[in-house]
Structures are given as structure tokens and as C-alpha cells.
Amino acid sequence: MLEIVVILLIVMPFVAFGIFYSIFYRISELDERCEQALNDIDIQLRRRHELVPGLVSAAVGFVDPENEVLKSVVDARMGALAAISIDVRMQAEAMHGYWVGRLLNLGEEFPELTASGQFAILAKELSDCEDMIAASRRLNIQTITEYNEVVVQFPERTVAPMFSMQVREFFHISPESGCFADGRV
């Protein structure tokens, strides 16, 4: 009987460590997936930022360079690129998306702009980019939801705070700021 107690006292810490490690590993893996999903959004947003100067250049030939939309889209782009915190970045990206949408709407006001080959090609690339941003946001929402569900469950909720792993916020860009009338962002 004493041998069984001694064996249990020796084995139990190893079992407890194994359980703790597996919980930590699961949370860490989900945390890394959340970071990757956020990086995917960042890559697509940077791609959109790279397309905007070409669109503005194409529009300048047909629209007054002092146009409010052209100035605002450039300012919003600079603000989004300069944003450091995630909250400021979300707001700046929402504003940038709004002004990019307004820039694309200039094509309706100036039919000769839409007829321009360069503007049409860049607008199509931007449309594809917006679709990629939407796909990246869906992946981000999915991974953060899974992560958040795990860190609030027992026993994970006892391990996560030990490593400063908390419930994550979603990367929101309001739909009304997007480039498309149907709410896609």
C-alpha cells in the first residue's frame, strides 16, 4: 500500500505538468494563429495602400488636383500608415476605406476617368484586394472566436492569465467605411 502511495506521489507531478503543458501549448498555438490572421489582414491593407497612389495619379489627369476626395484619400492613407495602436489603426483604416470608396465613385462623376485604361485596371485590382481583405477578416474573426472560447473555459482560464493571454478584440473596420455599396469591406 505504501508503495502505491509513493508511486502516486512521484507520478502525479508529472501528470499535472503534462496537463499544464498541453493546455499552455493549445492556448499558445491559438494565439499564434490569431497573430497570423491579423498579419494577413495587414498584408492586404498594405496592398490596398500600394494601389491608392496609382489611382490618385490616374485620377489627377481628369479631376482637379485640389479635389477634396483626392486630398482626403492621401491624408487618410498617411494616417493609416502612421497608426501605431490597434484601436487607432482600425479607425484610420475605416477612414481610409471610406475615402477610397469616394475615389472610386469619382469614376461615376467623370466617365472619361472610367474610360481611362489605367484607372479601370487599378479599380479592378482594388476590388480584388477588397475581396482579399474581407476573406482575411473572416479568417481573423474565426480564429479569434476560437481563441476566445478556449481562454474562458476551465481549465484554460486558470493557465492563460499566468502568461498574459487574455480575450482578444476583433479587427473591426465599420462596413459603412468600405469601398462597396453592399457593405463589403
N, C-alpha and C positions, 0 to 999 in steps of 0.2 A: 504494500500500500504506500509506504514511504517512497518507494522508487517511482511510482506513478506520479505522486505529487512533485517530486524533484524534476522529473521529465517534463511535466506540465509547466513548472516554473521556468524551465530552460527554454521550452518551445514557444510559450505564449508571447514573449517579447519579439521573437522572430515573426510570428504570425501577425502581431499588431503592427510591426514595422512594414511587413508586406502589404497589409491592407492600407496603411497610411501612404506608402509609396504609390500604390496603384491609384488611389484617389488623387494624389498630387499629380501624377503623370496624366491622368484623364483631364483634369482641370487645365493643366499646362498645355496639353495638346489642343484643347478647345480654344484656349486663349490665343495660341499661335494662329489657329485658323481664323479667328476674329481679326487679328492683325493683318493677315494675308488678304482677307476680304476688304479691309479698309484700304490697303495698299492698291488693290485692284481698282477701287473707286478713284483713288488718287491718280493712278496711271491714266485712266480715261479722262479725268478732269484736266490733266496736263495736256493730253492730246487735244482736247477742246480748246485749251488756251493757245496751243500752237496754231490752230486753224483760224482763230479770230483775226490776227493781223492781216492775213491774206484776204479775208472777207472785207475788212475795213479798207484795205488798199484797192480792192476791186470796186468797192462802192464809191470811193473818193472820186473816181472819174465821172460818175453820174450824179452824185449827190454833193451838195455844198459841204466842203470840209469842216465848216463851222457848225454843221448839223448837230443838234442835241444828242441824237442817238449815237452818232459816231464818237463824240466826246465821252459820252457816258459809258459806252461799251469798253472803251480803252481804260477809263478810270476804274470801272468795276473789275476789269481783268487785273489791273495792277493791285487793287485792293485784295482780290482773291489770292494772288500770288504772294502777297506780303503777309497774309494772315498766319499767325503762329498757333494760337489755341484752336481747339476743335470747334468751340462754340462760335468764335469769330469767323472761322473758315466756313462753317455752314451758312452763316448769314451772308458772307461775301460771295460764296458760290451761288446762293439763291439770287442775289442781286445781279451777279454776272449772267446767270441763266436768263433772267428777265430781259436784260439789255441785249443779249444775243438774239433772243426771240424777236425783240423790236427791230434789230438789224436785219433779220431775215424777212420781216414784214415790209421792210423798205422795198423789197422786190415787187410787192404788190402795188406800192405807190409809184414806182418807177419801172414800168415794163421793160424799158431798154436795159435796165440793170439785170433783170432776169434773163433777158436775151443774151447778155454777156456770157460767153462760154466759161470764163474763169469763175465768175460768181456762182453760176449754176453748178459747176463741178465742186466747188468748195461747200456750197449749201448741201449738196448730196453727201459729201464726206462728213459734214457736221451732223446731218440727220443720222447717218450710220453711227457716228460717235455717241450721239444721244441715246441710241438704242443700246450701245455697249455700256453706257453709264447706268441705264435702267437695269440691265442684266446684272451688273456689278452690285447695284444697290439691293436687288433681290437676294443675291448670294450673301451680302452683308447682313441683311435682316434675318435670313435663315440661320446663319452661323451665330449671330449674337443671341437670337432667341434660344437656340440650343444651349449655348454657354450659360445664359441667364437662368434657364430652367435647372441646370446642373448645380450652379453655385448656391441656389436657395434650398436645395434638397438636403436632407440628412443622409449621410454623414459629411457630405462635401461642404456644407455650410460651416462646419466646425474647422475644416482644414483650410479653406480658401482665405479667410481673414489672416491666417498666420503668414501668408505670402502676399498680402495686399491685393488679393484678387477679389474684386467686387463686381456687382451688377454693372454691365456696360450700357452706355447710351447708344442709340442708333444714329447713323449719319443722316440727318434729315435735310432735305432741300425741299422747300414747300412746292407743291405741284403748280401753284399759280405763277411760280417764277420760271417755269420751264419754257422751252422753245416751242412747244407744240400746243395747239388749242385744245387737244383732247386730254391734257393733263399729264402726258408722258414727260418724264424728266430724264 
